[in-house]
């Protein structure tokens, strides 16, 4: 009897050996449903110059005031979210970050300070309709937070084109 390894059969049949992977979408490509803050949201730049600098390294991402709430309607189209969070260089106070899915805390940081390396967060978004990215000023100071290099992984086979999720 001829034995063919199962993995080879899966490859020939077009099946994957692990869970189905979806499309990776940069956070910057999503259309925000809302942004609540007294100051404005900036993409890929600080107030003074292009680029976001955290612990001396340049990143791409969202520059937010220390106290802000940013929401995205996901329509349960994504299964995973990965992002780095940090306080932009030049700040004078600490910032805490939370990732909420449908109002539930999915991840949170302790207070982060200017000059410290960004902290990586990774959360499951299974069946999440509303993703909220929240920053809180910790004490006094004029720091700005940043959501850096964020990516979302779509549910495998999900069409993202017509749902209004992308910008």
Secondary structure, 3 states (H helix, E strand, C coil): CCCCCHHHHHHHHCCCCCCCCCCEEEHHHECCCEEECCCCCEECECCCCEEEEECCEEECEEEEECCEEEEEECCCCEEEEEEEEEECCCCCCEEEEEEEECCEEEEECCCECCCCCCEEEEEECCCCCEEEEEEEEECCCCCEEEEEEEEEEECCCCCCCCCCCEC
